[in-house]
Amino acid sequence: MTSRFTKILTVGLLAMGVLFGGGEADKAEAKGRHKKVGFFTRMKRAVKHKIKMTAKKARRALVKTGCNIKNGIMDSAVKTKSKITGKKPKRVWVKGHYKTHNKKHTKGHWRRVKSGHKHSGSSSQTLGQAPAQTPISGGQPLPPLDPAIPN
């Protein structure tokens, strides 16, 4: 008898709780309420973030140090070879580096030196020479500039 009475009482209390309780029947109401993040949780997240960033900076510093060492070795090897052979190097070593925008590490690699061929349309001239004057449509050169007239 008591077990039957207990079951009825339990079901009745649950039904009353659902009907008059504080449970949200609407999903829009449930979305609006967020549990406040506690002080210790925020502190824990901040400490974890700080540790993660410190480890990341230390790892990057270690990688950059290794790249600097390897760059010094390769540069001295390129310089030594060019002194032995008496020729300009065809390839140079590019130091490993972190890219600016995506922050990915690029390993050190060889880069070919561009040849110093003078192209026909280039404007590279020595400092002491004046540019050649182009003839006007009649085939006559331009008259000399008068130094007394300002530009």
N, C-alpha and C positions, 0 to 999 in steps of 0.2 A: 504494500500500500504506500509506504513512504517513497519507494523508488518511482512509482507511478506519479505520485504527487510532486516529486522533485523534477521529473521530466516535464510535466505540464507547467510548472512554475518557471523552469529554465526557458522553455519555448516561448512562454508569455513575455518574460523579461527581454528576450532577444527581439521579439516582434515589436515591443514598445520602444526599444532602443533604435531599431531601424526606422520606425515611424516618426518618433519625436527626437531622435538623436541628432548629433551635429554632423553626421555624414553628408557629404555633398552629393546631391542627386545630379547636379549639372556639371559637365566637364569644364565649362568656362570658369566656374567658381573654383574648381580644384586647381586650375592653371595659375590663378592669381595669387595663390598662397605659396610662398616659398619658405622653407625652413631657414632660419637665420644661421649663418655659419659661425661657430663658436670661436672664442679667442684662441684657445689652444690649437684648434684645427688650422686657423690662419697662421699662427706662429710656426706650426709644423711645416706647412706648405712653403712659407718664406724661407725657413732654414734649409729645406730640401732644395729649393730653387737656387739659393746662394751657393750651396755645396756643388750643385751641378754646374753652375756657371764658372765657379773657381776651378773645377776640374777641367772644364773645357778650355779655359784660358791657359792653364798649365800644360795641357796636351799640345795646344797650338804653339806655345813658346818652345816646347821641347822639339817639335817638328821643325820649327823655323831655325832653331839652333843647329839641328842636323843638316838642314839645307844650306846654311851658311858655311858649315865645315866642308861639305862636299863641294860647294861652289869655289871655295878657296883652293881646294886640291885641283879641281878641273881647270881653273883659270891659270894656276901655275904650270900645269901640264901643257896647256895650249901655248902659253908664253915660252916655255922651254922648247917646245917643238918648233915654234916659229924662229927662235934664235938658232937652233941647230941647223934647220934647213935653209934659213935666210929668206923665207917666203912669208907672205901674209897668210894668216890662217883662213882656210876655206869654211871651217865650221867653228862656232863658239858655243860654250855651255850656257844655257839659260837656267838661272837659279830657280829652284822650286818656290812657289809662292801661293798665297791664298788669293783667289779672285775677289774683286771688290763687291760685286753685287750679290752673287750667290754663295759666297764664302766657302767654295769648294777648293780643296788643295790641288794644285797642279804640280806634278812631279817635275824635277829638273830634266832637261832634254837638250839635245844638240840642235842648233839652228844654223842653217847655211847663211854665210855672209853674202849679201848681194854683191854682184860683180860691179866694178866701177866703170862700166861702159858709158860713154857719153852718147846720149841720144841726139838725133839731128834737131829736134824741136826744143831742146832744153834751153833754159836761160842761164845756165851756170857759166859764169865768166870770172876771170881773175880780177882782183881788185884794181890793179893799175891800168887796165885797158878800158877805153871808152867804148860804148856799144857802136857798132857800125851803123852809119846812117843809111836808111833805105831810100832809094830813089823815088821821086814823085812820078806820076803817070807819064810825064814827058821824058823821063830818063835822066833828068838833071838832079844833082844832089841839093840838099837844103842849104840855104845861105848860113854862114857862121853866126852864132848868137853874139849880140853886142853886150859886153859886160856892163855898160853904163845903164842899160834899161833893166829895172827890177822885174822880177817875175810877177 
